[in-house]
Amino acid sequence: MYSSRFRRRHHVGFGGGGFGRRRRNPRHSLLRYLRRRNSDPDTYSARSSNRFYRHGPPRRRPFLWERYVVPKPPKDEPEPELEDSPELPEADVEELAKVLHVKSIDLCISENTVAHRTDKYDIVKEREEMKDDKPTGKMLEPELVLRRGQDFNLSIEFDRPYHKDKNDLELVFKTGKNPRPKDDRLMTVKVEESGKRNEDPSNWSARLVGSKGNTVNLIVYSSADAVIGEWSLRVKTKEKVKTSDVIEKLAYDHPDGIYIILNPWCKDDVCYMSTTDLLKEYVLNDSGCIFTGNSSQLSVKLWNFAQFEEEVLDLSLQLGLMSGVDMSDPVKIARGISALVNNADDNGVLVGNWSGDYKGGVRPTTWAGSYKILKQYKETGVPVKFGQCWVFSGVTTTVCRALGLPCRSVTNFSSAHDTDGSVTIDKYSRDGEDGYSPDSVWNFHVWNEVWMDRIDLPEGYGGWQVIDATPQETSEDIFCCGPSPLAAIKRGEIMVPHDTPFIFAEVNADRVYWNYNDMDEYIVESVVTDSIGIHISTKTPTGLPYKGPLGASLYWYRNAVDDPDRQDITHLYKYPEGTTEERKAVLAAVKATKQGHRNIYASHKKEDVKIEVRTKDDVLLGDDFTIGVQCFNNDATEIRTIEVQLSVKSVTYTGRPLASLCKKTLKDKQLKPGEKYMMEAPLGAKDYVGKLTDQDAMDIYVHVFVKETGQIYAANTDYRLRRPALKVEIVPKKCKLGESVEAIVSFTNPLPMPLTECFLAVEGPGFKIDMIIPCIDVPGKQEFNKKVVLTPKKRGSSVIMADFDAKQIINVTGYASLEVTKE
């Protein structure tokens, strides 16, 4: 399933590796020598008769590495200034006419992009230049995007017929500033005139496959481990028969660059995926969804990944340049992306904000896609405000797919955040109060998986790898996370890099409740082993936009609706809860930590009183509801006396408490054998309206003490209210390319108070629309209605996503489909 051809080039083991920044010798003179030695010797020859002379049109625009300024390396890693490559002298026009020379190069863009599955990128087509979201009238030339490890066609037109016995032909590909052969960024390829195919996938090659008149046709192959980026192309011609009165060597520089990206369709590429149908989703699908909510109340956030949009590929490659990683290695590329999508320590794309105060930026729930974020970052060079986990994940999916790395957004419900490396979630309390925890449990957390073989590790760790761009904890002193193999996470092998202990805890930590007693000791009250890592979800790989359950509601419930577009992948992260294999993985992980000596799994007191927290799922924001705690005496003969404490708090989706909503205590309640008792706590809208935050989340804490046996039950349950559905109607539902349609967006305000500071965000792949539309206030219990004019710029099936935000209620979402046909 996985490529192992390149394994010999890497150390096999569990060593570090970090970002793989290239360390250069600071001695300038040695560097100049090495650089001259590794460059084309013809450039430095003292004999003018042996020198190449340049000809050809000027560059249409600077190369990628010239358009962006790469941040300087850390102070402890000085970067000496290198001399630029000397420019070749220009060929005299009269002398040029005496010898064979290149007139033009045809990159066969239409043919090559279809074969390489890159024809969806905007830049491979002729298009109108946009400035400040307005057309300038200037048409931009198509650019070539290729996948490495695959043949592509090239046609070269000379001023006269090419003769094998008289002429010699070479291709020179370069990428990056001051490229050198030893770092695989300078490739000189001799054209094989016999047409014989090169069988070594680790080497670049070119072969002549035909000629007609003054034109020769070549097939060129880039190695399956080529550096990804924008490459320049130079064609060198030599006269085999030397004469003293003509130029013997010419170098033609093509005016456009060539983009080369990863190739998961290539068996020799490290990111090869054998089930190629899945790549329709994980590389080619530019529209999808991200799951949010909690483990019993799931909702969907539609997302426009937009990896093929103008400038996205450029910026994705720029992030690689900024990270300084080896751009041929998907492991290091993925790790670099996880660092650069956030701005925590490297001026990356997004600023994280979980405070609830979003002044000076955009509320994270407002974003519906990656394009506007990446476009703003590219234009300003300033990190975009603001993002939370699903936004970081959505942008990461975009960047990875743009570079050809298979990627998907993954949501983990009841996601643990372990702060001390114990791989347990510890909570400390006294006398049954809702105590303190240095750790936290998020209602949900969204990260990414990328597909690759782990050639830096022993066999068996290839496949899906977790990366996470949300800045939670540092890794090697940088806010990044992964890649960590799912195989290691599932088995509790937390020593496998990168960041496996942290990710293991997120999906399979045990919750340990400690009580501080009168002897100044912390005693384990209870251990909950099945409340972390529930319904780990990703979009079903259909290769199509999200369709969802019938009724097109983006707020639904696991027990009520079967969503065909949600794939549960919990089994990839852990064995079934409570099985021998799952317990062995948890115990192995716990023992491998510094706190592994703690005896938290000692036998506990008899548990014959069963506790169940009961809530109603489908409660609309603004409605009253009741929380129940059912206590059942399961002993057949003995009476049990219980004390119950219930507290309800509003929390952020990351588990941070905000406000107390309800408290209730029950003391000395006797339960006869087999008796059930329900303690109820009513909550009215007046108790919580204005006290909730972005995800309308609450935390229910229940503590039960049984006097006769000393049994203690302590548990936290997350709860969430339902928001109204946003209705989106497209008129007409089908249109021709370039025609405008109307999106009619509506919903009813569920609150008795008016909604103020209202905004509507509308987004979809292939539409020229504003990002955020200010709207008038919506009176209490009244209907909101807004029409938005959309103009599609791409053919095919598309999804329009809408998101309504106000001061009192946010993230009211909806969507509709549109079919765009030819003009």
Disulfide bonds with the S-S distance in Angstrom:
none
